[in-house]
Amino acid sequence: MAHLEYLLIVVFILLFVGILAVTFVDGIVTHFIEPFYTAVTHKPLYVHFYPRRKRLESRQVSILQRNAFYRRLSEKQKLYFEHRVAKFLETYRFFGKDGLVVTEEMRMTVASVYVMLTFGMRHYLVDTFRDILLYPDVYRSRITDKFHKGEFNPKFKVVVFSWPHFLDGLERDDNVNLGIHEFAHVLHFNSRKRRDNSAANFAGRFDRLVMEVNHPPNRERLMSSGYFRNYAYTNQHEFLAVVLEHFFETPSKFRRNFPELYLHISRMINLNH
């Protein structure tokens, strides 16, 4: 019995020392090494590391095949994408409204859009929303008392979508994508609350983006091009959301017409789409 107690004490001490060592090393990497690395390379030190990677069922993977971003990934990256989708489905709750029944296909489709948008971020799961509400059509918003196709409500931690309009955004490359748009608002709001590597990079680059866009010659060129729809110029939040829609839907045209802006967005979310 004494030997067993001694062994347990040794194991406990080793675990405790191990935890302290990992915490210390993580602190050194996060606060000293990574900021320097990011300043030089414009990238985080690492993005994907999953000691216990989650897997999806084959029928779920078949749904992901409809996502063009997912299809272009390498086989290794697809496994990372699938892991993140599984974690998303574990973390957030879905509710159908006005009689809409939420299916597995709906959940997978919404998750795939969010994971696509955040695939270059190490800290991709956020606590600024908890629930996703899906409506069978446009709905009356509690915030504005007007009919909406989608919205992000940080007070109640919900993201809301009209399901037909969510799908419509995926089926046409017209730079209007409801899922990307509302999740962009989520990431922007989150970047102002948290200071992990992903949020800090997003917030810092957004501030620089606003300065560049508000520079009169730049703003005039953007508006006169007609590339971004007028709604983008409502305010800086909507500009970011609309720009991200274009980044994913017509990346070649975006890069060709506004290479500096494209590069800025690419570094903001750590993706070269």
C-alpha positions in Angstrom: 0.0 0.0 0.0 2.8 2.4 0.9 4.5 1.7 -2.5 1.2 2.5 -4.3 0.8 5.7 -2.4 4.4 6.7 -3.2 3.8 5.9 -6.9 0.6 8.0 -7.0 2.4 10.9 -5.4 5.2 10.7 -8.0 2.7 10.5 -10.9 0.8 13.5 -9.5 4.0 15.5 -9.2 5.1 14.6 -12.7 1.7 15.6 -14.1 1.8 18.9 -12.2 5.3 19.7 -13.4 4.3 18.7 -16.9 1.3 21.0 -16.8 3.4 23.9 -15.6 6.0 23.2 -18.3 3.4 23.1 -21.0 1.8 26.3 -19.7 5.2 28.0 -19.5 6.2 27.0 -23.0 2.8 27.9 -24.4 3.1 31.3 -22.8 6.6 31.9 -24.3 5.4 30.8 -27.7 2.2 32.9 -27.6 3.5 36.1 -26.2 7.1 36.2 -27.5 7.9 33.9 -30.4 4.7 33.9 -32.3 4.2 37.7 -32.5 7.7 38.0 -34.0 7.1 35.2 -36.4 3.7 36.7 -37.4 5.3 40.2 -37.9 7.8 38.7 -40.4 5.7 36.1 -42.2 2.1 37.6 -41.7 1.0 34.1 -40.6 0.4 32.4 -37.3 3.1 29.9 -36.1 0.6 27.1 -36.7 -3.1 26.6 -37.4 -4.0 23.0 -37.3 -3.0 20.7 -34.5 -5.5 18.1 -33.3 -4.2 15.3 -31.0 -7.6 13.6 -31.0 -9.0 14.4 -34.4 -12.8 13.9 -34.8 -14.3 12.1 -37.8 -17.5 12.5 -39.7 -19.7 9.7 -41.0 -19.6 9.0 -44.7 -23.0 10.5 -45.3 -21.9 13.7 -43.7 -18.7 13.8 -45.8 -20.9 13.4 -48.9 -22.7 16.6 -47.9 -19.4 18.5 -47.6 -18.5 17.5 -51.2 -21.0 20.1 -52.3 -18.7 22.8 -50.8 -16.3 24.0 -53.6 -13.8 25.2 -51.0 -13.7 21.8 -49.3 -13.3 20.0 -52.7 -10.2 22.0 -53.5 -8.4 21.1 -50.3 -5.7 18.4 -50.1 -6.6 15.1 -48.5 -4.9 16.1 -45.2 -6.6 19.5 -45.2 -10.0 17.8 -45.8 -9.5 15.8 -42.6 -8.8 19.1 -40.7 -11.9 20.6 -42.2 -14.0 17.6 -41.2 -12.7 17.8 -37.6 -13.7 21.4 -37.4 -17.2 20.7 -38.8 -17.6 18.0 -36.1 -16.5 20.4 -33.4 -18.8 23.1 -34.7 -21.8 20.7 -34.5 -20.9 19.8 -31.0 -20.5 23.4 -29.9 -23.5 25.2 -31.4 -27.2 24.4 -31.2 -29.7 24.6 -34.1 -33.4 25.5 -33.9 -36.0 25.5 -36.6 -38.6 28.3 -36.4 -42.1 28.7 -37.8 -42.4 25.0 -38.3 -39.1 24.4 -40.1 -37.5 21.0 -39.3 -33.7 21.3 -39.1 -32.1 18.4 -41.0 -28.6 17.0 -40.9 -28.0 18.5 -44.3 -28.9 22.0 -43.0 -26.6 21.6 -40.0 -23.7 20.4 -42.2 -24.2 23.1 -44.8 -24.2 25.9 -42.2 -21.2 24.4 -40.4 -19.2 24.1 -43.7 -19.7 27.8 -44.4 -18.4 28.9 -41.0 -15.5 26.5 -41.1 -14.6 27.7 -44.6 -14.5 31.3 -43.4 -12.4 30.5 -40.3 -10.2 27.7 -41.8 -7.0 29.8 -41.6 -7.6 30.7 -37.9 -6.2 28.6 -35.1 -8.9 29.8 -32.7 -12.0 29.2 -34.8 -14.7 28.4 -32.2 -16.1 31.6 -30.5 -18.4 32.2 -27.6 -20.1 35.3 -29.1 -22.9 33.1 -30.3 -24.4 29.9 -29.1 -27.5 29.2 -31.1 -28.4 29.2 -34.8 -32.0 29.9 -35.8 -33.3 28.8 -39.2 -36.5 30.2 -40.6 -38.5 28.9 -43.7 -38.5 32.4 -45.2 -37.9 36.1 -44.3 -38.8 36.8 -40.6 -39.6 39.7 -38.4 -36.5 40.8 -36.4 -36.9 41.4 -32.7 -34.2 44.1 -33.0 -35.5 46.2 -35.8 -39.1 45.0 -36.0 -38.5 44.7 -39.8 -38.4 41.7 -42.0 -34.9 40.2 -42.4 -33.1 37.4 -44.3 -30.5 37.0 -41.6 -28.8 38.7 -38.7 -26.4 38.3 -35.8 -27.7 39.2 -32.3 -24.8 39.4 -29.8 -27.1 40.2 -26.9 -28.9 36.9 -27.2 -25.9 35.1 -28.8 -27.8 33.9 -31.9 -27.2 33.9 -35.6 -30.4 33.8 -37.6 -30.9 32.8 -41.2 -33.8 32.5 -43.7 -32.9 29.0 -45.0 -34.0 29.6 -48.6 -31.8 32.7 -48.8 -28.9 31.0 -47.1 -29.0 28.3 -49.8 -29.4 30.9 -52.5 -26.2 32.5 -51.4 -24.4 29.2 -52.0 -25.9 28.4 -55.4 -24.9 31.6 -57.2 -21.6 33.3 -57.5 -23.1 36.8 -57.4 -21.1 38.0 -54.4 -24.2 37.9 -52.2 -23.7 35.1 -49.6 -25.9 35.3 -46.5 -23.9 32.8 -44.5 -20.5 34.4 -45.1 -22.1 37.8 -44.4 -23.5 37.1 -41.0 -20.6 35.0 -39.8 -18.3 37.8 -40.8 -20.2 40.0 -38.3 -19.7 37.3 -35.7 -15.9 37.2 -36.3 -15.7 41.0 -36.2 -17.6 41.3 -33.0 -15.5 38.4 -31.5 -12.3 40.1 -32.5 -13.2 43.1 -30.3 -13.8 40.9 -27.2 -11.0 38.4 -27.3 -7.2 38.7 -27.7 -6.1 35.2 -28.9 -3.9 35.2 -31.9 -6.7 34.9 -34.4 -8.9 37.6 -32.9 -6.0 40.0 -32.4 -4.8 39.6 -36.0 -8.4 40.1 -37.3 -8.9 43.2 -35.2 -5.6 44.7 -36.0 -5.9 44.2 -39.7 -9.5 45.5 -39.7 -8.4 48.8 -38.1 -5.7 49.2 -40.8 -8.3 48.2 -43.5 -10.7 51.0 -42.3 -7.9 53.6 -42.5 -7.0 52.5 -46.0 -10.6 52.4 -47.2 -11.4 55.8 -45.7 -8.5 57.4 -47.5 -10.5 59.6 -50.1 -8.7 58.4 -53.3 -9.0 54.8 -52.3 -12.7 55.1 -51.3 -13.4 56.9 -54.6 -11.8 54.2 -56.7 -13.7 51.5 -54.8 -17.0 53.1 -55.2 -16.5 54.1 -58.9 -15.5 50.5 -59.8 -19.0 49.2 -59.0 -17.5 45.9 -58.0 -18.8 46.0 -54.4 -22.5 46.6 -54.1 -23.7 49.9 -52.6 -24.7 48.2 -49.3 -20.9 47.8 -48.6 -20.6 51.5 -48.0 -23.3 51.6 -45.3 -20.7 51.4 -42.6 -17.4 49.7 -41.9 -19.0 46.6 -40.5 -21.0 46.0 -43.7 -18.0 46.8 -45.8 -16.1 44.0 -44.2 -18.9 41.5 -44.6 -19.5 42.4 -48.2 -15.7 42.2 -49.0 -15.5 38.7 -47.5 -18.4 37.6 -49.7 -16.4 38.7 -52.7 -13.2 37.2 -51.4 -14.8 33.7 -51.5 -17.2 34.0 -54.4 -15.1 35.8 -57.1 -11.5 35.6 -55.7 -9.8 35.9 -59.1 -11.6 39.0 -60.1 -11.1 40.5 -56.6 -7.3 39.8 -56.8 -7.1 41.2 -60.3 -9.0 44.4 -59.6 -7.9 45.2 -56.0 -4.7 43.2 -55.3 -3.7 45.2 -52.2 -7.1 44.9 -50.6 -7.3 41.2 -51.5 -3.9 40.6 -49.8 -5.0 42.5 -46.7 -8.2 40.3 -46.4 -6.1 37.2 -47.1 -3.8 38.1 -44.2 -6.7 39.0 -42.0 -8.2 35.5 -42.1 -4.9 33.7 -43.1 -6.3 32.3 -46.3 -5.2 32.6 -49.9 -8.4 31.5 -51.7 
